[in-house]
Amino acid sequence: MRARRLSAAPMNPIAPPGVLKRSLRLVTVAGSLALVYSAAISSPMSTDFFRRMGFGEVEFGILSGIPMLMLGMQFLGALWGNRLQSRRAVFMGLIISGRLLWIPIILVPLLPVATGHRTAIMLALLAVSSLLLNLGPPIWFSWMGDLIPRRILSRYWGGRMRMMQGVWLLTYIPLVLFGFRYQALGLSLPQAFFLITVLGVAAGVVDILLFLWVWEPPPAPARERPLLETLLEPMRQPSFRSYMVWNVAYSASVMIGAAFMLLYVLKVLALPLWEVMVIWWMPGIGSMLSSAFWGRLIDRFGSRPILVLCTGLKPLAPIVFFVITRENAFAILCGFFIFDNMLNMGSQLATNGFMLRMAPRENRGMFVAAISSLPGIAGGLSAIAGGYLLKAWEGHGIHLLGRAWDHYQYLFLLSALLRLLCIPLALRIREPESAHTMDVLSAMVEDWPSRLVSLPVALFRRIRGG
């Protein structure tokens, strides 16, 4: 098996061991609180809330597209971050402000205005929130890239993600129960969603406040050079350029269908809200089970083979949505989402590793912005296009093979075809010294049986240790 040591980037300043350990723990705890915030504002209850506020397919396409289009603000955040002597205060102010805007968003239904005006106000507030939230990531990743030692980079991200997903799973259980029982408590959906959002925003603010105690290495001094040269540096590197071509195409192929999967389950299949919340709880299991494993594989073999493997399997998701029915959706999606989010976790950790290893320290924020924003903008435009396609195809269903096929299923089939076309692009990604995808598959075949055998012992040790 061909495992290769990845080339090291220029050395970052290293914190004293005690300070580094405390800082990494705080970053992990903060990330766990961030997922509490995320669960609160992006659960199926959120989709149902917006649906009852008058959002249709076009509005949901815009709702999905706005945060991704606003990823373009990350270029501004990167330029800003290159000029900061300390990244802490700016990052904290941006993210806290963006999250607090969710409070006025959920209060909009109280305004005595027409439905069309209400949806416009909510979309405008979401756009401002998204703008603020997208200025911060390049600054944060630049900070984290300096903080986390290269030798443990992907392993740390994998372990952190496992902890975060465990917290998310525990958070989502009371959220599911509340989604099932809020009417019995005498609450309307807007009232229930208000309570959940307030609690989530509170967790999201505490998350950011923890960074007051995270060590910040001094940033690398920015080299004076023309603005256009700074902006274009990521695309001038062949390795980064090959990755970006794949990522832009892949994001568009995913979002044209994924933006409407939750709406499809709620509106067309008409599953009860509590069942949908259970289904959307399942991805966290896949993340928790696989994140540490992916992190070790990426540190050992590189990001490219993981991206190739995950891209090759991702067309399964829209195909599953294409074929499910109301009768079997709950059982099939509960199982499939565990597997599918294992693939998502592999892609996410591989992207983080690729980004932080390949980016030069003095302009890391611009590489973060390129990786986050250009694919995000492509995905946002794709989601908006998907909304208009659904509108155009509405009423053009057909009967074939004993069942009806509607405009949503047309869109899922289109997404599957587009994802298949991304596989050759993944194979063209260039990463120096990365291994072959077959090496990763061999390692997985060798490792997973032993992990499954040792699972009962590991669980017993955790219970005894708890």
Secondary structure, DSSP 4 states (H G I P E B T S, - for coil): ----PPPPPSPPP---HHHHHHHHHHHHHHHHHHHHHHHHHHSHHHHHHHHHTT--HHHHHHHHHHHHHGGGHHHHHHHHHHT-S--HHHHHHHHHHHHHTHHHHHHGGGS---HHHHHHHHHHHHHHHHHHHHHSHHHHHHHHHHHS-GGGHHHHHHHHHHHHHHHHHHHHHHHHHHHHHTTTTT--HHHHHHHHHHHHHHHHHHHHHGGGGS--PPPPPPPP--HHHHHHHHHHSHHHHHHHHHHHHHHHHHHHHHTTHHHIIIIIS---HHHHHHHTTHHHHHHHHHHHHHHHHHHHH-SHHHHHHHHHHTTHHHHHHHH--TTTHHHHHHHHHHHHHHHHHHHHHHHHHHHHHHS-GGGHHHHHHHHHHHHHHHHHHHHHHHHHHHHHHTT--EEETTEEE-HHHHHHHHHHHHHHHTHHHHHT---TT---HHHHHHHHHHHHHHHHHHHHHHHHHHHHH-
